[in-house]
Amino acid sequence: MARTGDRNAGGSLIELVVIVAVALGVALGIQAVLVKPFRIPSESMVPTLEIGQRVLVDRISPRFSDYERGDVVVFKPPEGADTGACAVSHPPQQACPRSSDAKSDTNFIKRIVAVGGDRIAIKRGRVYIDGKLQQEPYIAPNANCDICNLPEELTVPEGQYYMMGDNRGASLDSRKWGPVPKDNIIGKAFATYWPPNRWGGL
């Protein structure tokens, strides 16, 4: 016959396992539906985000509204983005105007610089929308990279977004592989939580 102490110990262990399982389930549910952590893999978003820095991505609220210019988002880029391939031929002085219908398995993080209907051109690493220079105090400009001077305008297709890294001379982005459909966007990065000295909103 089991002693009372043994039964209490067994019950406590089961209770602990159930609590851990529920907590893990809640955490995974939150990550899957509401908020997802993301680690910065490259220098393309310097100086805003450094390699290894971690951000939180809001997966739910953007579903009820459109993304805007200036939003930093995590997304699945078009297929071919890993190699910098544009899906269509285009003039050498123009950024990639159209992307592949298929999407990559890789997650990217960039800033939205243009939305559907915008006419965009790139001059000396700076974005021009409908002929007007955009104010971008967060970028590391570069006037001389191979995709920093693309002055021939293109029109972003409706329902799609043009993405660029803040580190204009070291970012493989929409200039190479084209705009991103809204359905490819995982969510908007809204805060950085690691390292502690870089904690804060975006």
Backbone as CSV, one residue per row, in Angstrom:
resi,resn,N_x,N_y,N_z,CA_x,CA_y,CA_z,C_x,C_y,C_z
1,MET,0.852,-1.197,0.000,0.000,0.000,0.000,0.884,1.242,0.000
2,ALA,0.594,2.197,-0.925,1.421,3.398,-1.036,1.189,4.294,0.156
3,ARG,2.264,4.902,0.624,2.144,5.824,1.734,1.620,7.171,1.242
4,THR,1.039,7.967,2.157,0.468,9.269,1.800,1.516,10.190,1.202
5,GLY,2.743,10.155,1.764,3.826,11.016,1.253,4.169,10.687,-0.180
6,ASP,4.179,9.372,-0.500,4.486,8.965,-1.875,3.408,9.460,-2.834
7,ARG,2.117,9.325,-2.385,1.033,9.786,-3.254,1.114,11.288,-3.481
8,ASN,1.443,12.048,-2.428,1.555,13.506,-2.557,2.690,13.894,-3.499
9,ALA,3.815,13.175,-3.389,4.964,13.464,-4.259,4.619,13.172,-5.712
10,GLY,3.933,12.042,-5.938,3.531,11.687,-7.301,2.558,12.707,-7.874
11,GLY,1.611,13.152,-7.050,0.651,14.157,-7.504,1.318,15.474,-7.822
12,SER,2.306,15.874,-7.013,3.021,17.130,-7.255,3.803,17.066,-8.551
13,LEU,4.406,15.899,-8.823,5.177,15.748,-10.059,4.263,15.856,-11.278
14,ILE,3.108,15.185,-11.212,2.147,15.258,-12.318,1.666,16.694,-12.513
15,GLU,1.395,17.375,-11.407,0.945,18.766,-11.486,2.006,19.641,-12.146
16,LEU,3.282,19.422,-11.787,4.374,20.202,-12.368,4.474,19.957,-13.876
17,VAL,4.374,18.695,-14.264,4.443,18.350,-15.695,3.299,19.024,-16.451
18,VAL,2.091,18.982,-15.876,0.930,19.602,-16.535,1.130,21.112,-16.661
19,ILE,1.635,21.761,-15.610,1.863,23.211,-15.635,2.876,23.580,-16.715
20,VAL,3.979,22.810,-16.766,5.010,23.074,-17.780,4.451,22.873,-19.185
21,ALA,3.670,21.815,-19.369,3.090,21.533,-20.686,2.127,22.645,-21.110
22,VAL,1.302,23.107,-20.178,0.361,24.185,-20.493,1.106,25.473,-20.815
23,ALA,2.128,25.796,-20.011,2.908,27.014,-20.248,3.594,26.965,-21.608
24,LEU,4.147,25.795,-21.935,4.804,25.631,-23.233,3.799,25.773,-24.365
25,GLY,2.627,25.187,-24.188,1.587,25.298,-25.207,1.142,26.735,-25.416
26,VAL,0.984,27.477,-24.314,0.601,28.889,-24.412,1.685,29.685,-25.126
27,ALA,2.951,29.433,-24.760,4.064,30.151,-25.390,4.126,29.878,-26.886
28,LEU,3.964,28.610,-27.257,3.987,28.263,-28.686,2.793,28.855,-29.414
29,GLY,1.646,28.878,-28.748,0.460,29.477,-29.358,0.626,30.964,-29.589
30,ILE,1.206,31.653,-28.592,1.462,33.087,-28.735,2.415,33.335,-29.898
31,GLN,3.486,32.530,-29.985,4.458,32.703,-31.064,3.818,32.440,-32.423
32,ALA,2.964,31.425,-32.482,2.363,31.055,-33.762,1.334,32.075,-34.228
33,VAL,0.643,32.724,-33.283,-0.487,33.573,-33.655,-0.228,35.056,-33.415
34,LEU,0.390,35.424,-32.299,0.463,36.824,-31.909,1.834,37.457,-32.131
35,VAL,2.850,36.933,-31.469,4.172,37.565,-31.488,5.238,36.519,-31.765
36,LYS,6.166,36.860,-32.649,7.231,35.925,-32.999,8.590,36.603,-32.796
37,PRO,9.527,35.948,-32.105,10.884,36.511,-31.998,11.660,36.249,-33.280
38,PHE,12.578,37.150,-33.604,13.368,37.016,-34.830,14.775,37.532,-34.559
39,ARG,15.778,36.763,-35.006,17.181,37.147,-34.838,17.707,37.768,-36.125
40,ILE,18.379,38.895,-36.026,18.899,39.601,-37.194,20.095,38.827,-37.742
41,PRO,20.009,38.343,-38.992,21.049,37.447,-39.508,22.185,38.130,-40.260
42,SER,22.009,39.402,-40.633,23.021,40.041,-41.488,23.140,41.524,-41.154
43,GLU,24.022,42.199,-41.869,24.261,43.619,-41.625,23.361,44.519,-42.469
44,SER,22.354,43.963,-43.134,21.563,44.756,-44.075,20.719,45.842,-43.414
45,MET,20.437,45.710,-42.095,19.618,46.715,-41.420,20.425,47.620,-40.495
46,VAL,21.756,47.533,-40.560,22.610,48.462,-39.809,22.374,49.870,-40.379
47,PRO,22.280,50.925,-39.563,22.526,50.998,-38.121,21.305,50.741,-37.242
48,THR,20.143,50.526,-37.840,18.940,50.319,-37.027,19.023,49.038,-36.212
49,LEU,19.470,47.953,-36.859,19.558,46.644,-36.211,20.896,46.002,-36.536
50,GLU,21.588,45.532,-35.505,22.896,44.909,-35.665,22.752,43.393,-35.815
51,ILE,23.778,42.767,-36.366,23.792,41.301,-36.475,23.643,40.679,-35.088
52,GLY,22.759,39.712,-34.959,22.549,39.029,-33.681,21.514,39.683,-32.789
53,GLN,21.134,40.907,-33.098,20.101,41.562,-32.309,18.782,40.816,-32.509
54,ARG,17.920,40.874,-31.497,16.653,40.147,-31.572,15.482,41.106,-31.467
55,VAL,14.459,40.850,-32.297,13.288,41.709,-32.313,12.028,40.880,-32.109
56,LEU,10.961,41.566,-31.738,9.644,40.936,-31.628,8.800,41.377,-32.817
57,VAL,8.105,40.407,-33.406,7.328,40.655,-34.615,5.847,40.467,-34.322
58,ASP,5.063,41.501,-34.569,3.612,41.475,-34.376,2.975,40.784,-35.572
59,ARG,2.374,39.621,-35.340,1.795,38.835,-36.433,0.307,39.105,-36.644
60,ILE,-0.340,39.793,-35.701,-1.799,39.862,-35.753,-2.350,41.212,-36.182
61,SER,-1.874,42.327,-35.602,-2.526,43.616,-35.873,-2.423,44.057,-37.329
62,PRO,-1.299,43.768,-38.053,-1.262,44.187,-39.455,-2.304,43.501,-40.335
63,ARG,-2.899,42.417,-39.866,-3.936,41.750,-40.659,-5.190,42.609,-40.783
64,PHE,-5.317,43.584,-39.873,-6.503,44.429,-39.870,-6.243,45.792,-40.497
65,SER,-5.027,46.021,-40.975,-4.704,47.282,-41.636,-3.538,47.054,-42.591
66,ASP,-3.305,48.010,-43.458,-2.209,47.886,-44.406,-0.893,48.300,-43.767
67,TYR,0.192,47.783,-44.320,1.521,48.231,-43.907,1.798,49.592,-44.543
68,GLU,2.733,50.313,-43.947,3.031,51.657,-44.416,4.513,51.809,-44.715
69,ARG,4.835,52.822,-45.501,6.245,53.153,-45.717,6.908,53.407,-44.368
70,GLY,8.092,52.866,-44.195,8.823,53.037,-42.946,8.697,51.861,-41.996
71,ASP,7.699,50.999,-42.191,7.550,49.820,-41.330,8.692,48.846,-41.573
72,VAL,9.231,48.276,-40.501,10.226,47.209,-40.591,9.462,45.892,-40.464
73,VAL,9.602,45.024,-41.453,8.795,43.804,-41.483,9.656,42.569,-41.734
74,VAL,9.162,41.436,-41.232,9.750,40.123,-41.521,8.849,39.454,-42.548
75,PHE,9.442,38.823,-43.555,8.655,38.297,-44.662,9.405,37.186,-45.390
76,LYS,8.673,36.480,-46.230,9.256,35.506,-47.148,9.494,36.213,-48.479
77,PRO,10.722,36.388,-48.903,10.970,37.068,-50.169,10.615,36.173,-51.353
78,PRO,10.568,36.741,-52.545,10.299,35.914,-53.721,11.387,34.873,-53.937
79,GLU,11.027,33.788,-54.588,12.013,32.775,-54.945,13.112,33.413,-55.790
80,GLY,14.352,33.070,-55.490,15.487,33.666,-56.186,16.136,34.787,-55.408
81,ALA,15.501,35.212,-54.296,16.055,36.318,-53.511,17.420,35.975,-52.921
82,ASP,17.625,34.708,-52.569,18.903,34.310,-51.963,20.075,34.508,-52.915
83,THR,19.798,34.476,-54.214,20.861,34.667,-55.210,20.755,36.017,-55.902
84,GLY,19.758,36.824,-55.523,19.613,38.143,-56.115,19.059,38.127,-57.525
85,ALA,18.204,37.151,-57.838,17.685,37.019,-59.196,16.349,37.731,-59.352
86,CYS,16.244,38.563,-60.388,14.974,39.201,-60.737,14.219,38.278,-61.684
87,ALA,12.901,38.219,-61.535,12.089,37.291,-62.323,11.874,37.755,-63.761
88,VAL,12.124,39.036,-64.029,11.891,39.571,-65.376,13.102,40.385,-65.822
89,SER,13.250,40.516,-67.123,14.299,41.389,-67.639,13.850,42.841,-67.489
90,HIS,14.819,43.738,-67.316,14.491,45.157,-67.119,15.714,45.989,-67.476
91,PRO,15.525,47.272,-67.722,16.667,48.128,-68.071,17.711,48.155,-66.967
92,PRO,18.983,48.281,-67.316,20.038,48.268,-66.292,19.964,49.443,-65.315
93,GLN,19.283,50.521,-65.687,19.160,51.677,-64.800,17.869,51.645,-63.975
94,GLN,17.226,50.501,-63.957,15.976,50.356,-63.205,16.101,49.206,-62.214
95,ALA,15.502,49.371,-61.020,15.435,48.276,-60.053,14.480,47.202,-60.576
96,CYS,14.525,46.027,-59.963,13.672,44.919,-60.393,12.193,45.295,-60.220
97,PRO,11.409,45.300,-61.320,10.017,45.767,-61.238,8.984,44.699,-60.880
98,ARG,9.337,43.426,-61.081,8.394,42.346,-60.817,9.126,41.185,-60.152
99,SER,8.425,40.460,-59.310,9.050,39.350,-58.599,8.441,38.024,-59.049
100,SER,9.101,36.949,-58.656,8.585,35.604,-58.920,7.304,35.376,-58.128
101,ASP,6.385,34.587,-58.699,5.153,34.251,-57.978,5.425,33.307,-56.807
102,ALA,6.474,32.502,-56.922,6.849,31.590,-55.834,7.620,32.351,-54.768
103,LYS,7.653,31.794,-53.553,8.386,32.469,-52.488,9.461,31.570,-51.908
104,SER,10.481,32.219,-51.358,11.600,31.522,-50.735,11.171,30.947,-49.386
105,ASP,11.940,29.991,-48.882,11.701,29.443,-47.550,12.404,30.260,-46.465
106,THR,13.241,31.213,-46.881,14.037,32.005,-45.950,13.246,33.206,-45.452
107,ASN,13.429,33.563,-44.174,12.831,34.781,-43.637,13.808,35.941,-43.789
108,PHE,13.319,37.077,-44.301,14.112,38.291,-44.421,13.499,39.358,-43.522
109,ILE,14.324,40.345,-43.161,13.803,41.535,-42.476,14.328,42.766,-43.199
110,LYS,13.411,43.642,-43.610,13.756,44.874,-44.325,12.754,45.949,-43.942
111,ARG,12.964,47.136,-44.510,12.039,48.240,-44.302,11.212,48.466,-45.571
112,ILE,9.925,48.715,-45.404,9.090,49.061,-46.540,9.420,50.488,-46.969
113,VAL,9.805,50.654,-48.243,10.140,51.993,-48.748,9.118,52.494,-49.754
114,ALA,8.289,51.605,-50.283,7.258,52.016,-51.239,6.109,51.017,-51.198
115,VAL,4.909,51.510,-51.485,3.708,50.670,-51.460,3.076,50.662,-52.850
116,GLY,2.032,49.832,-53.013,1.393,49.693,-54.308,0.963,51.028,-54.909
117,GLY,1.308,51.243,-56.159,0.969,52.488,-56.844,2.060,53.535,-56.817
118,ASP,3.030,53.401,-55.903,4.149,54.353,-55.846,5.056,54.195,-57.059
119,ARG,5.559,55.310,-57.558,6.615,55.291,-58.573,7.931,55.508,-57.839
120,ILE,8.821,54.528,-57.883,10.047,54.568,-57.100,11.280,54.577,-57.996
121,ALA,12.271,55.365,-57.595,13.583,55.380,-58.226,14.630,55.479,-57.130
122,ILE,15.835,55.002,-57.405,16.926,55.024,-56.428,18.072,55.864,-56.993
123,LYS,18.477,56.895,-56.253,19.570,57.753,-56.685,20.530,57.961,-55.528
124,ARG,21.796,57.574,-55.751,22.841,57.699,-54.728,22.427,57.028,-53.412
125,GLY,21.743,55.897,-53.535,21.331,55.135,-52.366,20.113,55.677,-51.650
126,ARG,19.503,56.725,-52.204,18.333,57.340,-51.580,17.082,57.035,-52.388
127,VAL,15.953,56.945,-51.696,14.675,56.605,-52.326,13.941,57.868,-52.765
128,TYR,13.455,57.834,-53.998,12.585,58.882,-54.531,11.229,58.259,-54.857
129,ILE,10.161,58.834,-54.292,8.802,58.380,-54.553,8.078,59.473,-55.341
130,ASP,7.566,59.116,-56.506,6.874,60.078,-57.371,7.727,61.322,-57.586
131,GLY,9.032,61.096,-57.715,9.967,62.187,-57.991,10.464,62.934,-56.777
132,LYS,9.977,62.604,-55.584,10.352,63.348,-54.376,11.296,62.534,-53.496
133,LEU,12.401,63.159,-53.090,13.348,62.527,-52.181,12.682,62.265,-50.837
134,GLN,12.794,61.031,-50.343,12.205,60.660,-49.058,13.149,60.956,-47.899
135,GLN,12.582,61.360,-46.777,13.368,61.612,-45.578,13.588,60.289,-44.851
136,GLU,14.836,59.865,-44.767,15.169,58.564,-44.177,16.335,58.723,-43.197
137,PRO,16.088,59.288,-42.041,17.179,59.548,-41.098,17.816,58.299,-40.509
138,TYR,17.179,57.140,-40.693,17.641,55.894,-40.081,18.613,55.111,-40.961
139,ILE,18.900,55.552,-42.189,19.701,54.730,-43.100,21.194,55.002,-42.980
140,ALA,21.977,54.034,-43.487,23.405,54.242,-43.755,23.506,54.380,-45.274
141,PRO,23.540,55.601,-45.792,23.506,55.781,-47.243,24.793,55.326,-47.911
142,ASN,24.682,54.992,-49.182,25.850,54.624,-49.991,25.536,55.044,-51.420
143,ALA,26.394,55.850,-51.985,26.130,56.393,-53.316,26.753,55.563,-54.427
144,ASN,27.590,54.581,-54.089,28.427,53.957,-55.110,28.265,52.452,-55.273
145,CYS,27.342,51.817,-54.554,27.201,50.370,-54.711,26.543,50.048,-56.054
146,ASP,26.564,48.785,-56.440,26.066,48.426,-57.773,24.560,48.587,-57.922
147,ILE,23.812,48.691,-56.828,22.369,48.909,-56.913,21.955,50.200,-56.198
148,CYS,22.882,51.123,-56.069,22.598,52.387,-55.384,22.188,53.502,-56.350
149,ASN,22.305,53.248,-57.646,21.910,54.246,-58.635,21.053,53.575,-59.701
150,LEU,19.746,53.626,-59.487,18.759,53.028,-60.390,17.684,54.086,-60.638
151,PRO,18.028,55.115,-61.423,17.163,56.297,-61.533,15.915,56.135,-62.394
152,GLU,15.821,55.050,-63.167,14.634,54.867,-63.994,13.479,54.365,-63.139
153,GLU,12.382,55.095,-63.134,11.254,54.773,-62.263,10.587,53.449,-62.629
154,LEU,10.032,52.821,-61.600,9.127,51.688,-61.788,7.924,51.921,-60.889
155,THR,6.805,51.323,-61.233,5.590,51.448,-60.421,5.377,50.154,-59.648
156,VAL,5.250,50.273,-58.328,5.034,49.100,-57.478,3.620,48.578,-57.717
157,PRO,3.455,47.278,-58.012,2.113,46.726,-58.237,1.220,46.871,-57.004
158,GLU,-0.066,47.039,-57.237,-1.019,47.137,-56.125,-0.978,45.865,-55.286
159,GLY,-1.079,46.033,-53.962,-1.058,44.899,-53.054,0.329,44.367,-52.773
160,GLN,1.364,45.090,-53.234,2.741,44.662,-53.010,3.556,45.795,-52.391
161,TYR,4.726,45.431,-51.881,5.560,46.378,-51.149,7.009,46.270,-51.618
162,TYR,7.658,47.433,-51.679,9.074,47.456,-52.059,9.901,47.542,-50.793
163,MET,10.841,46.605,-50.642,11.636,46.469,-49.422,13.096,46.858,-49.669
164,MET,13.677,47.573,-48.713,15.114,47.854,-48.762,15.692,47.795,-47.359
165,GLY,16.956,47.393,-47.270,17.648,47.430,-45.997,18.115,48.840,-45.694
166,ASP,18.237,49.167,-44.422,18.725,50.499,-44.048,20.195,50.690,-44.418
167,ASN,20.937,49.601,-44.486,22.339,49.651,-44.882,22.390,49.568,-46.414
168,ARG,22.223,50.695,-47.069,21.943,50.726,-48.494,23.027,50.112,-49.370
169,GLY,24.257,50.081,-48.897,25.325,49.496,-49.691,25.574,48.030,-49.409
170,ALA,24.843,47.449,-48.444,25.095,46.060,-48.053,23.794,45.306,-47.831
171,SER,22.833,45.535,-48.711,21.530,44.881,-48.563,21.090,44.296,-49.893
172,LEU,20.800,43.010,-49.885,20.216,42.336,-51.043,18.701,42.425,-50.857
173,ASP,18.045,43.268,-51.639,16.643,43.577,-51.360,15.834,43.712,-52.640
174,SER,14.699,44.395,-52.559,13.795,44.489,-53.709,14.462,45.080,-54.944
175,ARG,15.509,45.847,-54.758,16.222,46.379,-55.914,16.710,45.250,-56.812
176,LYS,17.033,44.106,-56.199,17.521,42.935,-56.942,16.402,41.978,-57.338
177,TRP,15.443,41.704,-56.417,14.475,40.638,-56.659,13.016,41.075,-56.665
178,GLY,12.754,42.374,-56.593,11.407,42.871,-56.819,10.532,43.033,-55.588
179,PRO,9.297,43.482,-55.789,8.375,43.749,-54.685,7.844,42.476,-54.042
180,VAL,7.276,42.649,-52.856,6.794,41.509,-52.057,5.286,41.612,-51.871
181,PRO,4.530,40.557,-52.228,3.078,40.568,-51.978,2.771,40.612,-50.481
182,LYS,1.648,41.213,-50.134,1.266,41.322,-48.726,1.180,39.963,-48.060
183,ASP,0.704,38.954,-48.790,0.542,37.624,-48.209,1.872,37.001,-47.790
184,ASN,2.983,37.510,-48.313,4.303,36.975,-47.949,4.833,37.558,-46.642
185,ILE,4.183,38.600,-46.146,4.677,39.277,-44.946,4.203,38.550,-43.694
186,ILE,5.156,38.216,-42.825,4.855,37.511,-41.573,4.336,38.483,-40.524
187,GLY,4.956,39.656,-40.432,4.509,40.635,-39.462,5.457,41.810,-39.355
188,LYS,5.044,42.772,-38.571,5.802,44.005,-38.369,6.659,43.900,-37.116
189,ALA,7.955,44.211,-37.245,8.840,44.249,-36.079,8.526,45.523,-35.290
190,PHE,8.245,45.371,-33.999,7.824,46.536,-33.216,8.733,46.845,-32.034
191,ALA,9.604,45.907,-31.660,10.489,46.150,-30.511,11.710,45.250,-30.608
192,THR,12.797,45.718,-30.025,13.997,44.897,-29.903,14.216,44.589,-28.426
193,TYR,14.564,43.338,-28.126,14.676,42.947,-26.718,16.046,42.388,-26.348
194,TRP,16.935,42.223,-27.323,18.267,41.705,-27.016,19.266,42.258,-28.027
195,PRO,20.443,42.689,-27.578,20.934,42.728,-26.199,20.223,43.803,-25.369
196,PRO,20.304,43.672,-24.042,19.562,44.596,-23.163,19.847,46.067,-23.415
197,ASN,21.089,46.399,-23.818,21.412,47.808,-24.026,20.796,48.386,-25.303
198,ARG,20.190,47.505,-26.151,19.512,47.978,-27.356,17.991,47.816,-27.237
199,TRP,17.524,47.558,-26.015,16.091,47.337,-25.815,15.289,48.582,-26.168
200,GLY,14.140,48.399,-26.817,13.291,49.533,-27.118,12.425,49.289,-28.326
201,GLY,11.619,50.279,-28.677,10.737,50.179,-29.821,11.437,50.492,-31.127
202,LEU,10.796,50.126,-32.209,11.328,50.417,-33.542,10.477,51.483,-34.219
